[in-house]
Amino acid sequence: MGLIKMVHQLKIAVVGAGAIGRVHINVIRANSHCQLVAVVDPSDAALQLSKSLGIPHFQTLENLLAQTRPDGIVLATPNAMHVTQALQCLDAGVAVLIEKPIAHTVSEAQRLIDAIQANVGTDSARVLIGHHRAHSPIMAKAKAVIEEGRLGRLVSVMGSAMFFKPDNYFTDAPWRTVQGGGPILINLIHEIHNLRMLCGDIVAVQAMSSNAVRGFQVEDTAVINLQFASGVLGTFLLSDTAASAKSWEQTSQENKDYATYGDEDCYVIAGDMGSLSVPTMRMKTYSTQGNRSWFKPFDTDTLELNREDPLKLQLAHFLDVIQGKASPLVSVKDGLQNLQVVEGIASAIKTQQTVKLVAD
């Protein structure tokens, strides 16, 4: 008779039981290496959810930490609460996964980084920023194609995140309609991290936006120009009120909650030897430098992918971070740099000037 190997389950609490918090809850409950031990959220809906799951409910993070110390905490609260709550977790010696963005302002993010740097070598290093697409096999494949030089020297990138958010997305969470919300901070920051992974640091931005359709304090549509340190130039079109499928969610086929369209792309990365469309992974390349001309046909190929849910992969990585087996794939420094780009875009919109960014 074989021995049964006991698996130690790490104890994870989720703070914030809104839309993304519930996604994290489901992902945690599906992982045999961890256990959901608490939900923290003052709402009646969160209380009912906790009861239905048979787990403790806490009104506040302070209440949770006063009674127990989970191995890890997922912060899925409104953006403005991230840094204060992350510091509470670190003071308690608890590893933390902070849903993107790291903070709602660069100065707040810097406050967290300063606290971590003041405690180098302690548990404060166990902070993962929740840019979950960094764990996507699609991104890994695209990054490998670029690093292998199959596109030649990168020249440009075109990106889009155009989708239509239903009205209840805003009525259920009114903070999304005012400063600290909006698709630039909530959605574009995902794209910024992806583009930085593929094309390197962003050093300058230009942008304009509109709130003409929804009429909220925050934008509903924006167009952005990007300059990368490598010399690559990029354009990006963002809208949460566009009836379009050209977004990561609707093209990657990673999240089954969204309708997906296998013929659509949201990025096109071009070099001087070829181009890659993501996430269809269609490539068009020249076989030799001497054969390059718009009069000449490309060699065409579609790369195979093994799609996996990046949120599940992110959780597995977080469990490794908790145990000291891995350094955060998306560090607080990454979170800060993404936010610096987003703030630069907001400044460019306000001033209608090119905003220069300092690549760290």
C-alpha positions as CSV (number, residue, x, y, z in Angstrom):
1,M,0.0,0.0,0.0
2,G,1.5,3.3,-1.1
3,L,2.1,6.2,1.3
4,I,-0.2,9.1,1.2
5,K,1.8,12.4,0.9
6,M,0.2,15.1,3.0
7,V,0.2,18.5,1.3
8,H,0.6,21.6,3.5
9,Q,-1.9,24.1,2.4
10,L,-0.9,27.8,2.7
11,K,-3.5,30.0,4.3
12,I,-4.7,32.8,2.1
13,A,-7.1,35.7,2.9
14,V,-8.8,37.9,0.3
15,V,-9.4,41.6,1.2
16,G,-12.0,43.1,-1.1
17,A,-14.9,40.9,-2.3
18,G,-15.8,42.9,-5.5
19,A,-15.6,41.5,-9.0
20,I,-11.8,40.8,-9.0
21,G,-11.8,39.7,-5.4
22,R,-14.3,37.0,-6.2
23,V,-12.2,35.9,-9.1
24,H,-9.2,35.5,-6.7
25,I,-11.5,33.6,-4.2
26,N,-12.4,31.1,-6.9
27,V,-8.8,30.6,-8.1
28,I,-7.6,30.1,-4.5
29,R,-10.4,27.6,-3.7
30,A,-9.4,25.6,-6.9
31,N,-5.8,25.3,-5.9
32,S,-4.9,22.2,-3.7
33,H,-1.8,23.9,-2.3
34,C,-3.6,26.7,-0.5
35,Q,-6.7,27.3,1.5
36,L,-9.0,30.3,1.6
37,V,-9.3,31.2,5.3
38,A,-11.0,34.6,5.4
39,V,-12.9,37.2,3.4
40,V,-12.4,40.9,4.5
41,D,-15.0,43.3,3.2
42,P,-17.5,45.5,5.1
43,S,-20.4,44.8,2.7
44,D,-23.4,42.6,3.4
45,A,-22.7,40.8,0.1
46,A,-19.3,39.8,1.4
47,L,-20.8,38.6,4.7
48,Q,-23.2,36.4,2.8
49,L,-20.5,35.1,0.5
50,S,-18.4,34.1,3.6
51,K,-21.3,32.3,5.1
52,S,-22.0,30.4,1.8
53,L,-18.3,29.3,1.8
54,G,-18.2,28.5,5.4
55,I,-15.2,30.7,6.2
56,P,-14.7,33.6,8.6
57,H,-15.7,37.1,7.6
58,F,-14.0,40.3,8.8
59,Q,-15.2,43.9,8.4
60,T,-11.6,45.3,8.2
61,L,-8.1,44.2,7.6
62,E,-7.2,45.4,11.1
63,N,-9.8,43.0,12.6
64,L,-8.3,40.1,10.6
65,L,-4.7,40.8,11.6
66,A,-5.7,41.2,15.2
67,Q,-7.1,37.7,15.3
68,T,-5.0,35.7,12.9
69,R,-1.9,35.7,10.6
70,P,-2.5,34.0,7.3
71,D,0.4,33.0,5.2
72,G,-0.6,35.4,2.4
73,I,-3.1,38.1,1.7
74,V,-4.6,39.2,-1.7
75,L,-5.5,42.9,-1.7
76,A,-8.4,43.4,-4.2
77,T,-9.6,46.7,-2.7
78,P,-10.1,50.1,-4.4
79,N,-6.8,51.5,-5.7
80,A,-6.5,54.3,-3.1
81,M,-6.4,51.7,-0.3
82,H,-3.6,49.5,-1.7
83,V,-0.5,51.1,-0.1
84,T,-1.9,51.6,3.4
85,Q,-3.2,48.1,3.5
86,A,0.0,46.6,2.0
87,L,2.0,48.3,4.8
88,Q,-0.3,46.8,7.4
89,C,0.3,43.4,5.9
90,L,4.1,43.9,5.9
91,D,4.1,45.2,9.4
92,A,2.3,41.9,10.4
93,G,4.9,39.9,8.5
94,V,2.4,38.6,5.9
95,A,3.2,38.2,2.2
96,V,0.9,40.2,0.0
97,L,-0.3,40.2,-3.6
98,I,-1.5,43.7,-4.5
99,E,-4.0,43.9,-7.4
100,K,-2.8,46.3,-10.0
101,P,-2.2,49.2,-9.9
102,I,0.3,49.2,-7.1
103,A,-1.3,52.5,-5.9
104,H,-3.5,55.3,-7.2
105,T,-0.5,57.8,-7.4
106,V,3.2,57.5,-7.9
107,S,3.9,59.2,-4.6
108,E,1.8,56.6,-2.8
109,A,3.7,53.8,-4.6
110,Q,7.0,55.3,-3.6
111,R,5.9,55.3,0.0
112,L,5.5,51.5,-0.2
113,I,8.8,51.1,-1.9
114,D,10.6,53.2,0.6
115,A,9.2,51.1,3.4
116,I,10.3,47.9,1.7
117,Q,13.8,49.2,1.0
118,A,14.1,50.2,4.7
119,N,13.6,46.6,5.6
120,V,15.7,44.8,3.0
121,G,16.2,41.1,3.9
122,T,13.0,40.9,5.9
123,D,9.6,39.5,4.9
124,S,8.8,42.9,3.4
125,A,10.3,41.6,0.2
126,R,7.4,39.2,-0.3
127,V,5.2,41.6,-2.3
128,L,3.8,40.6,-5.7
129,I,2.0,43.1,-7.9
130,G,-1.1,41.6,-9.7
131,H,-0.3,42.2,-13.3
132,H,-1.5,38.7,-14.0
133,R,-0.8,38.8,-17.8
134,A,2.9,38.7,-17.0
135,H,2.2,35.0,-16.2
136,S,0.5,34.4,-19.6
137,P,2.0,31.7,-21.9
138,I,1.0,34.1,-24.8
139,M,3.2,36.8,-23.4
140,A,6.0,34.3,-22.8
141,K,5.8,33.1,-26.4
142,A,5.7,36.7,-27.8
143,K,8.6,37.7,-25.6
144,A,10.6,34.7,-26.8
145,V,10.0,35.5,-30.5
146,I,11.3,39.0,-29.9
147,E,14.3,38.0,-27.9
148,E,15.3,35.3,-30.4
149,G,15.5,38.1,-33.0
150,R,12.9,36.6,-35.3
151,L,11.4,40.0,-36.0
152,G,14.8,41.7,-36.5
153,R,15.3,45.1,-34.8
154,L,12.0,46.3,-33.3
155,V,10.5,49.3,-35.0
156,S,7.0,49.8,-33.8
157,V,4.0,48.4,-31.9
158,M,0.3,49.0,-32.4
159,G,-2.1,48.1,-29.5
160,S,-5.7,48.4,-28.6
161,A,-8.0,47.7,-25.7
162,M,-11.5,48.5,-27.0
163,F,-14.5,47.0,-25.2
164,F,-17.9,47.9,-23.8
165,K,-18.4,47.8,-20.0
166,P,-22.0,47.4,-18.9
167,D,-23.7,50.0,-16.8
168,N,-23.7,47.9,-13.6
169,Y,-19.9,47.8,-13.7
170,F,-20.1,51.5,-12.6
171,T,-23.3,51.4,-10.4
172,D,-21.9,48.5,-8.4
173,A,-18.6,50.4,-7.8
174,P,-19.1,54.1,-8.2
175,W,-15.4,54.8,-7.3
176,R,-14.7,53.7,-10.9
177,T,-16.4,56.9,-12.2
178,V,-14.2,59.4,-10.3
179,Q,-10.5,60.1,-9.7
180,G,-8.7,56.8,-9.0
181,G,-10.9,54.9,-11.4
182,G,-11.2,55.1,-15.2
183,P,-9.9,52.8,-17.9
184,I,-6.4,54.4,-18.0
185,L,-5.7,53.4,-14.4
186,I,-7.8,50.3,-14.3
187,N,-7.2,48.8,-17.7
188,L,-4.4,50.5,-19.6
189,I,-1.9,49.8,-16.8
190,H,-2.2,46.1,-17.8
191,E,-1.3,47.0,-21.3
192,I,1.6,49.2,-20.2
193,H,3.1,46.2,-18.4
194,N,2.7,44.0,-21.4
195,L,4.2,46.6,-23.8
196,R,7.2,47.1,-21.4
197,M,7.7,43.3,-21.3
198,L,7.8,43.2,-25.1
199,C,9.5,46.4,-26.1
200,G,11.3,47.7,-23.0
201,D,11.1,50.9,-20.9
202,I,8.9,53.8,-22.1
203,V,10.6,57.1,-22.0
204,A,8.0,59.6,-23.5
205,V,4.3,59.8,-24.0
206,Q,1.7,61.9,-25.8
207,A,-2.1,61.5,-25.3
208,M,-5.6,62.8,-25.6
209,S,-8.8,61.6,-24.1
210,S,-12.6,62.0,-24.1
211,N,-15.4,61.4,-21.6
212,A,-18.1,62.5,-24.2
213,V,-20.0,59.2,-24.2
214,R,-20.3,58.3,-20.5
215,G,-19.9,61.8,-19.1
216,F,-18.0,60.6,-15.9
217,Q,-15.3,62.6,-14.2
218,V,-12.8,60.1,-15.7
219,E,-12.2,59.3,-19.4
220,D,-14.0,56.7,-21.4
221,T,-11.7,56.8,-24.4
222,A,-8.0,57.7,-25.0
223,V,-5.4,57.6,-27.7
224,I,-1.7,57.4,-26.7
225,N,1.6,57.6,-28.5
226,L,4.6,55.9,-26.8
227,Q,8.4,56.2,-27.2
228,F,10.5,53.4,-25.9
229,A,14.1,53.6,-24.8
230,S,15.2,51.4,-27.7
231,G,13.8,53.8,-30.2
232,V,10.6,51.8,-30.8
233,L,7.5,53.9,-31.3
234,G,4.0,52.8,-30.4
235,T,0.3,53.8,-30.6
236,F,-2.5,52.6,-28.4
237,L,-6.2,53.1,-28.6
238,L,-8.3,52.6,-25.4
239,S,-12.0,52.7,-24.8
240,D,-14.5,51.2,-22.3
241,T,-17.4,52.3,-24.4
242,A,-16.5,50.9,-27.8
243,A,-18.5,48.0,-29.2
244,S,-15.3,46.2,-30.3
245,A,-13.5,42.9,-29.7
246,K,-10.0,44.3,-30.0
247,S,-9.0,43.8,-26.4
248,W,-6.9,41.2,-24.6
249,E,-9.9,39.7,-22.8
250,Q,-11.8,39.2,-26.0
251,T,-8.9,37.8,-28.0
252,S,-6.6,35.9,-25.7
253,Q,-9.2,33.2,-24.8
254,E,-7.7,33.0,-21.4
255,N,-10.8,34.1,-19.4
256,K,-13.9,32.1,-20.3
257,D,-16.2,34.8,-18.8
258,Y,-15.6,36.8,-22.0
259,A,-16.9,36.2,-25.5
260,T,-13.8,35.6,-27.5
261,Y,-12.9,35.9,-31.2
262,G,-10.0,33.9,-32.5
263,D,-9.5,36.0,-35.6
264,E,-8.9,39.3,-33.7
265,D,-5.6,40.7,-32.4
266,C,-4.9,43.4,-29.8
267,Y,-1.1,43.9,-30.5
268,V,1.0,44.0,-33.7
269,I,4.8,44.2,-33.0
270,A,6.9,45.0,-36.1
271,G,10.6,44.7,-36.6
272,D,12.8,45.2,-39.7
273,M,12.6,41.5,-40.5
274,G,9.0,40.7,-39.7
275,S,5.9,41.2,-37.6
276,L,4.0,39.3,-34.9
277,S,0.3,39.7,-34.2
278,V,-0.8,38.9,-30.7
279,P,-2.6,36.8,-29.5
280,T,-3.3,35.0,-32.8
281,M,0.5,34.6,-33.0
282,R,0.4,35.1,-36.8
283,M,3.9,35.9,-38.1
284,K,5.0,37.5,-41.3
285,T,8.8,37.5,-41.9
286,Y,11.4,37.9,-44.6
287,S,13.7,35.0,-45.0
288,T,16.8,37.1,-45.7
289,Q,17.8,40.7,-45.4
290,G,18.3,40.9,-49.2
291,N,14.7,39.8,-49.8
292,R,13.0,42.7,-47.9
293,S,10.6,44.7,-49.9
294,W,6.9,45.5,-49.8
295,F,6.8,44.0,-53.3
296,K,8.0,40.7,-52.0
297,P,5.8,38.1,-50.3
298,F,6.4,37.2,-46.6
299,D,7.0,33.8,-45.2
300,T,3.9,33.3,-43.0
301,D,3.4,31.1,-39.9
302,T,1.1,30.8,-37.0
303,L,2.8,29.8,-33.7
304,E,1.2,27.1,-31.6
305,L,0.2,28.0,-28.0
306,N,-0.6,26.1,-24.9
307,R,-3.1,28.5,-23.3
308,E,-3.4,28.5,-19.5
309,D,-5.3,30.8,-17.1
310,P,-2.7,33.4,-16.0
311,L,-4.5,34.0,-12.8
312,K,-4.0,30.4,-11.8
313,L,-0.3,30.7,-12.8
314,Q,0.0,33.9,-10.8
315,L,-1.4,32.3,-7.7
316,A,1.0,29.4,-8.0
317,H,3.9,31.9,-8.3
318,F,2.5,33.8,-5.3
319,L,2.6,30.6,-3.2
320,D,6.3,30.2,-4.2
321,V,6.9,33.9,-3.2
322,I,5.3,33.3,0.2
323,Q,7.6,30.3,0.8
324,G,10.7,32.1,-0.4
325,K,11.1,29.8,-3.4
326,A,10.8,32.6,-6.0
327,S,11.3,36.4,-6.3
328,P,8.3,38.3,-7.4
329,L,8.0,38.2,-11.2
330,V,6.2,41.6,-11.1
331,S,8.0,43.6,-8.4
332,V,7.1,46.8,-6.7
333,K,9.6,48.5,-8.9
334,D,7.6,47.2,-12.0
335,G,4.4,48.4,-10.4
336,L,5.9,51.8,-9.8
337,Q,7.3,52.1,-13.4
338,N,3.9,51.1,-14.9
339,L,2.2,53.7,-12.7
340,Q,4.8,56.4,-13.7
341,V,3.8,55.8,-17.4
342,V,0.1,56.0,-16.6
343,E,0.7,59.3,-14.6
344,G,2.7,60.5,-17.6
345,I,-0.2,59.8,-19.9
346,A,-2.6,61.6,-17.6
347,S,-0.2,64.6,-17.5
348,A,0.1,64.5,-21.3
349,I,-3.7,64.6,-21.6
350,K,-3.9,67.6,-19.3
351,T,-1.1,69.6,-20.8
352,Q,-1.3,68.4,-24.4
353,Q,2.5,68.2,-24.3
354,T,4.9,65.4,-24.7
355,V,5.8,64.1,-21.3
356,K,9.3,62.7,-20.8
357,L,9.8,59.8,-18.4
358,V,13.0,58.8,-16.7
359,A,13.8,55.1,-17.3
360,D,15.1,53.6,-14.1
